Amino acid sequence: MMRSFGRRATFAVEVGGLPAFAVEAGATRATNLREVDVWAGGRRLTCHDNTAFVPTLVHHMRSTAELIQQRAIPPSPFPWRSPAEVFRLLNANDSEFRQRFWLLHDWDEILDNVETYAWLDDQLVIACRIQRPIRSEVFVARLDPDECVTTINEAVDFLAD
């Protein structure tokens, strides 16, 4: 059973109800692995791998929530362009400039096939692309920054218990 935090249409984190178990030499033990799904803009980002090592993911989730809460996310570097165009321009830039717009980058354990950039305008804008062999399209999630912080913190509290 998955426990859901947030809204799939904007941003959500869904956590498997129980830790994974491992069987070694006939003994069963709980592991630090959990199923964690992340949704943004109505799309599931964890479509290839949703197995997370809880201590590492919790650390990165807390850091992300803190950045958003402190409003340490820069505004759009190209406010006159669409979010998809901003994504493409940032993605084509190989300099350190684009790293300022990475938000979920450290969640790569479960988002290793996803590219995301984020910026703060009136709302938190998260532009995403799931890497696929044939066609990858950019899609966008827009949400209140405080809503995003609440979603992440609630999921972290559940994972850390």
C-alpha positions as CSV (number, residue, x, y, z in Angstrom):
1,M,0.0,0.0,0.0
2,M,1.3,3.4,-1.0
3,R,1.0,6.5,1.3
4,S,0.5,9.7,-0.8
5,F,1.7,13.2,0.0
6,G,0.7,16.2,-2.2
7,R,-1.2,16.1,-5.4
8,R,-0.2,14.2,-8.5
9,A,-1.4,17.1,-10.7
10,T,1.2,19.4,-9.3
11,F,3.8,17.6,-7.1
12,A,3.4,14.4,-5.0
13,V,5.6,11.9,-3.3
14,E,4.2,8.4,-2.7
15,V,5.9,6.0,-0.3
16,G,5.4,2.2,-0.1
17,G,3.9,1.3,3.3
18,L,6.6,-1.1,4.5
19,P,10.4,-1.3,4.3
20,A,11.7,-3.9,1.8
21,F,12.8,-7.2,3.2
22,A,15.9,-9.2,2.3
23,V,16.4,-12.9,2.7
24,E,19.9,-14.0,3.4
25,A,20.9,-17.6,4.4
26,G,17.4,-18.3,5.5
27,A,17.0,-15.2,7.7
28,T,14.6,-12.4,6.8
29,R,15.6,-8.8,7.8
30,A,14.2,-5.4,7.1
31,T,16.3,-3.2,4.8
32,N,16.6,0.6,4.3
33,L,15.0,0.3,0.9
34,R,11.5,1.6,0.2
35,E,9.4,2.2,-2.9
36,V,9.1,5.9,-3.5
37,D,7.2,7.4,-6.5
38,V,7.5,11.1,-7.4
39,W,4.9,12.9,-9.5
40,A,5.2,16.3,-11.2
41,G,2.7,18.0,-13.5
42,G,0.5,14.9,-13.5
43,R,3.3,12.6,-14.7
44,R,5.1,9.9,-12.7
45,L,8.8,10.7,-12.7
46,T,9.9,7.4,-11.2
47,C,8.8,5.2,-14.1
48,H,12.1,3.3,-14.4
49,D,13.3,2.9,-10.8
50,N,11.5,3.7,-7.6
51,T,13.6,1.8,-5.1
52,A,15.2,4.3,-2.7
53,F,17.9,3.9,0.0
54,V,16.0,5.8,2.7
55,P,18.8,7.5,4.6
56,T,20.3,9.1,1.5
57,L,16.9,10.1,0.0
58,V,15.7,11.6,3.2
59,H,18.9,13.7,3.4
60,H,18.4,15.0,-0.1
61,M,14.7,15.6,0.3
62,R,15.3,17.7,3.5
63,S,17.9,19.8,1.6
64,T,15.5,20.4,-1.3
65,A,12.7,21.4,1.1
66,E,15.1,23.8,2.9
67,L,16.1,25.4,-0.4
68,I,12.5,26.0,-1.4
69,Q,11.5,27.2,2.1
70,Q,14.4,29.8,2.1
71,R,13.4,30.8,-1.4
72,A,17.0,30.1,-2.5
73,I,15.7,29.1,-6.0
74,P,16.6,31.7,-8.6
75,P,13.9,33.3,-10.9
76,S,13.6,32.2,-14.5
77,P,16.8,33.1,-16.4
78,F,14.7,33.8,-19.5
79,P,11.3,35.1,-18.2
80,W,10.2,36.1,-21.7
81,R,10.3,32.4,-22.9
82,S,8.1,29.5,-22.2
83,P,9.1,26.9,-19.6
84,A,9.9,24.4,-22.3
85,E,12.2,26.8,-24.0
86,V,13.8,27.7,-20.7
87,F,14.4,24.0,-20.1
88,R,16.0,23.5,-23.6
89,L,18.2,26.6,-23.2
90,L,19.4,25.5,-19.7
91,N,19.9,21.9,-20.9
92,A,22.1,23.1,-23.8
93,N,24.3,25.2,-21.5
94,D,27.2,23.1,-20.3
95,S,28.5,25.7,-17.9
96,E,27.9,25.8,-14.1
97,F,25.2,28.4,-14.8
98,R,22.6,25.7,-15.3
99,Q,23.4,24.0,-12.0
100,R,21.8,26.9,-10.2
101,F,18.5,25.6,-11.5
102,W,18.8,22.0,-10.5
103,L,16.4,21.2,-7.8
104,L,15.7,17.4,-7.7
105,H,19.1,16.6,-9.1
106,D,20.2,14.9,-5.9
107,W,17.3,12.5,-6.0
108,D,19.0,10.7,-8.8
109,E,18.7,7.4,-7.0
110,I,15.1,7.3,-8.1
111,L,15.1,10.1,-10.7
112,D,18.2,9.0,-12.7
113,N,16.3,9.0,-15.9
114,V,14.8,12.5,-15.4
115,E,16.2,15.9,-16.1
116,T,14.7,18.7,-14.1
117,Y,15.2,22.5,-13.8
118,A,13.3,24.7,-11.4
119,W,12.9,28.4,-10.8
120,L,10.8,30.7,-8.7
121,D,8.5,33.2,-10.2
122,D,5.1,33.8,-8.6
123,Q,5.1,30.0,-8.2
124,L,7.7,27.3,-8.1
125,V,8.1,26.1,-11.7
126,I,9.6,22.6,-12.2
127,A,10.3,21.7,-15.9
128,C,11.0,18.0,-16.4
129,R,11.9,15.6,-19.2
130,I,11.9,11.9,-18.8
131,Q,14.7,10.4,-20.9
132,R,13.2,7.9,-23.3
133,P,14.8,6.2,-26.3
134,I,12.4,7.6,-28.9
135,R,10.6,10.7,-27.8
136,S,11.2,12.9,-24.7
137,E,8.9,15.8,-24.2
138,V,9.3,18.6,-21.6
139,F,6.4,19.1,-19.2
140,V,5.9,21.5,-16.4
141,A,4.6,21.5,-12.8
142,R,3.6,24.8,-11.2
143,L,2.8,25.0,-7.5
144,D,3.0,27.1,-4.5
145,P,6.5,26.8,-2.9
146,D,5.0,26.3,0.6
147,E,2.8,23.4,-0.7
148,C,5.9,21.8,-2.2
149,V,7.8,22.1,1.2
150,T,4.8,20.6,3.0
151,T,4.6,17.7,0.6
152,I,8.3,16.9,0.9
153,N,8.4,17.3,4.7
154,E,5.4,15.1,5.2
155,A,7.0,12.4,3.1
156,V,10.3,12.7,4.9
157,D,8.6,12.4,8.3
158,F,6.9,9.2,7.1
159,L,10.1,7.8,5.7
160,A,12.2,8.7,8.7
161,D,9.8,6.8,11.2
